[in-house]
């Protein structure tokens, strides 16, 4: 039911649990594969249950490890995949710009994320398959309006070319760090969805007073 893609192991200041959600066929697994391995996944079947990947990125001078759960989009797996939502700090909400059906389903996916993960989850809307612009059924403007109305960030991405793929994950992680720094997001309320080293957390809460310190193990 669960398959594993690739795990990079190194030290990090923070660990964030991420979800990739949306209808089947939107390219969620291809986005994850492109993000981790920097190449397109030529043969991609529908995800059965959940796939997992992990990568460390640099965000505002912090090393952040993303643990990413790519969930199946088919209705028959919803009861399984919903169990992975708990405590998630961030999510990519994915639709296919060439499929009106996948766009119309966004409200349901968004509701699930905010109900089952947390009201504080940081979500970026991704209109995938930007490389198929000639077959577009969803305009950039209407998706942008949907994102604005629902307080989401928004990018159009291409798992094939890699356009905006890493940027989507980085923007989401940056927003989480900003929310922690401003006090809008309390890591203690996120369970295992946010883990951190003590030094990194002190720097975020008191950035002007903190002394420069090296990267510390977060026990991830």
C-alpha positions as CSV (number, residue, x, y, z in Angstrom):
1,X,0.0,0.0,0.0
2,X,2.9,2.3,0.7
3,X,6.0,2.7,-1.5
4,X,9.2,4.7,-0.8
5,X,11.0,6.9,-3.3
6,X,14.2,8.3,-1.9
7,X,15.6,9.7,1.4
8,X,18.4,12.1,1.7
9,X,20.1,12.0,5.1
10,X,21.9,15.0,6.6
11,X,21.5,17.4,9.5
12,X,18.7,19.9,9.6
13,X,17.3,22.7,11.8
14,X,13.7,21.8,11.2
15,X,11.6,19.0,10.0
16,X,8.2,19.7,8.3
17,X,5.6,17.2,7.4
18,X,4.2,17.9,3.9
19,X,1.3,16.5,1.9
20,X,0.7,16.4,-1.8
21,X,-3.1,16.2,-2.4
22,X,-5.5,16.4,-5.3
23,X,-7.3,14.2,-7.8
24,X,-5.8,11.2,-9.5
25,X,-4.0,12.0,-12.7
26,X,-2.9,15.6,-11.8
27,X,0.8,14.6,-11.7
28,X,1.3,14.6,-7.9
29,X,3.8,11.7,-8.0
30,X,5.6,13.3,-10.9
31,X,5.9,16.6,-9.0
32,X,7.4,14.7,-6.0
33,X,9.8,12.8,-8.2
34,X,10.9,15.9,-10.1
35,X,11.5,17.8,-6.7
36,X,13.6,15.0,-5.2
37,X,15.4,13.6,-8.2
38,X,15.4,16.6,-10.6
39,X,14.0,14.5,-13.5
40,X,10.6,13.5,-14.9
41,X,9.1,10.2,-14.0
42,X,8.4,8.8,-17.5
43,X,6.2,5.9,-16.4
44,X,3.8,6.9,-13.7
45,X,0.8,4.7,-12.6
46,X,-1.8,6.0,-10.2
47,X,-0.5,6.0,-6.6
48,X,-1.9,3.1,-4.5
49,X,-2.3,4.4,-0.9
50,X,0.6,6.6,-0.2
51,X,4.2,7.3,-1.5
52,X,6.9,8.9,0.6
53,X,9.9,11.1,-0.2
54,X,12.2,13.2,1.8
55,X,14.6,16.1,1.0
56,X,16.5,18.8,2.8
57,X,16.3,22.3,1.5
58,X,17.8,25.7,2.5
59,X,15.2,28.2,3.4
60,X,16.1,31.7,4.8
61,X,19.4,30.3,6.1
62,X,17.8,27.4,7.8
63,X,18.1,23.7,6.8
64,X,14.7,22.3,6.5
65,X,14.0,18.6,6.0
66,X,10.7,18.0,4.2
67,X,9.0,14.6,4.8
68,X,6.5,14.5,2.0
69,X,3.5,12.1,1.8
70,X,2.1,11.8,-1.7
71,X,-1.5,10.6,-1.3
72,X,-3.7,8.6,-3.7
73,X,-6.3,10.7,-5.5
74,X,-8.9,7.9,-6.1
75,X,-12.0,8.0,-3.9
76,X,-11.5,4.3,-2.8
77,X,-8.3,5.2,-1.0
78,X,-9.6,8.3,0.8
79,X,-10.1,6.4,4.1
80,X,-6.5,5.3,4.0
81,X,-4.9,8.5,2.9
82,X,-6.8,10.7,5.4
83,X,-5.0,9.1,8.2
84,X,-1.7,10.7,7.0
85,X,-3.1,14.3,7.2
86,X,-2.7,14.6,11.0
87,X,-0.1,17.2,12.0
88,X,0.9,18.2,8.5
89,X,2.5,21.6,8.4
90,X,2.3,22.2,4.7
91,X,0.6,20.9,1.6
92,X,0.7,21.1,-2.2
93,X,-2.9,21.2,-3.4
94,X,-2.6,20.0,-7.1
95,X,-5.0,20.2,-10.0
96,X,-4.4,19.7,-13.8
97,X,-4.8,22.9,-15.8
98,X,-6.1,20.8,-18.7
99,X,-8.8,19.2,-16.6
100,X,-11.8,21.2,-15.3
101,X,-12.9,18.2,-13.2
102,X,-9.7,18.2,-11.1
103,X,-10.1,22.0,-10.6
104,X,-13.7,21.6,-9.5
105,X,-12.6,19.0,-6.8
106,X,-10.3,21.5,-5.1
107,X,-12.8,22.7,-2.5
108,X,-13.3,19.1,-1.2
109,X,-9.5,18.5,-0.9
110,X,-9.0,21.9,0.8
111,X,-11.8,21.2,3.3
112,X,-10.2,17.8,4.1
113,X,-6.8,19.3,4.6
114,X,-8.0,22.0,7.0
115,X,-10.3,19.7,8.9
116,X,-8.0,16.6,9.2
117,X,-4.5,18.2,9.3
118,X,-4.9,21.6,11.0
119,X,-6.6,25.0,10.4
120,X,-3.0,26.4,10.4
121,X,-1.7,24.2,7.6
122,X,0.1,26.2,5.0
123,X,-1.2,25.3,1.5
124,X,0.1,26.3,-1.9
125,X,-2.2,25.7,-4.9
126,X,-0.4,24.2,-7.9
127,X,-1.8,24.2,-11.4
128,X,0.2,21.4,-12.8
129,X,1.0,20.5,-16.5
130,X,1.8,24.0,-17.5
131,X,3.7,22.6,-20.4
132,X,0.3,21.6,-21.9
133,X,-0.9,25.2,-22.1
134,X,-2.5,24.6,-25.5
135,X,-5.0,22.2,-23.9
136,X,-5.8,24.4,-20.9
137,X,-9.3,24.3,-19.4
138,X,-8.6,26.3,-16.3
139,X,-7.3,29.9,-16.7
140,X,-4.5,31.3,-14.6
141,X,-6.8,34.2,-13.5
142,X,-9.7,32.0,-12.2
143,X,-7.3,29.8,-10.3
144,X,-5.5,32.9,-8.9
145,X,-8.9,34.2,-7.7
146,X,-9.7,30.8,-6.0
147,X,-6.4,30.9,-4.2
148,X,-6.9,34.5,-3.1
149,X,-10.5,33.8,-1.8
150,X,-9.2,30.8,0.2
151,X,-5.9,32.4,1.4
152,X,-3.7,30.1,-0.5
153,X,-0.4,30.7,-2.3
154,X,-0.5,29.9,-6.0
155,X,1.8,28.7,-8.8
156,X,1.5,27.0,-12.1
157,X,4.0,24.1,-12.3
158,X,5.3,21.5,-14.8
159,X,6.5,18.2,-13.5
160,X,7.8,17.6,-17.0
161,X,10.1,20.6,-17.4
162,X,10.6,21.2,-13.6
163,X,9.2,24.8,-13.9
164,X,8.3,26.1,-10.4
165,X,8.4,22.7,-8.8
166,X,11.1,23.4,-6.3
167,X,9.8,26.9,-5.8
168,X,6.4,25.5,-4.7
169,X,8.0,23.5,-1.9
170,X,10.3,26.3,-0.9
171,X,7.6,28.9,-0.8
172,X,5.4,26.7,1.3
173,X,8.3,26.0,3.8
174,X,9.2,29.7,3.9
175,X,5.7,30.6,4.8
176,X,5.7,28.1,7.6
177,X,9.0,29.5,9.0
178,X,7.5,33.0,8.7
179,X,4.4,32.0,10.7
180,X,6.5,30.4,13.4
181,X,8.7,33.6,13.7
182,X,5.6,35.9,13.8
183,X,3.9,33.7,16.4
184,X,1.0,32.8,14.1
185,X,2.0,29.1,14.2
186,X,2.8,27.2,17.4
187,X,5.0,24.2,16.7
188,X,3.8,22.6,19.9
189,X,0.3,22.4,18.5
190,X,1.4,20.6,15.3
191,X,2.5,17.4,17.0
192,X,5.2,15.6,15.0
193,X,4.4,17.8,11.9
194,X,7.0,20.3,13.0
195,X,10.2,19.2,14.7
196,X,13.2,21.4,15.4
197,X,16.5,21.8,17.2
198,X,16.3,24.1,20.3
199,X,18.9,26.5,18.9
200,X,17.0,27.0,15.7
201,X,13.7,27.6,17.5
202,X,15.4,30.2,19.8
203,X,16.7,32.0,16.7
204,X,13.2,32.2,15.2
205,X,11.6,33.5,18.3
206,X,14.3,36.0,19.1
207,X,16.2,36.6,15.8
208,X,17.8,39.8,16.8
209,X,19.1,38.6,20.2
210,X,20.2,35.2,19.2
211,X,23.9,34.6,18.8
212,X,25.1,32.9,15.6
213,X,25.1,29.2,16.0
214,X,25.9,26.2,13.8
215,X,23.4,23.8,12.4
216,X,22.2,21.4,15.0
217,X,20.7,17.9,14.9
218,X,16.9,17.9,15.2
219,X,16.7,14.2,15.8
220,X,14.9,13.7,12.5
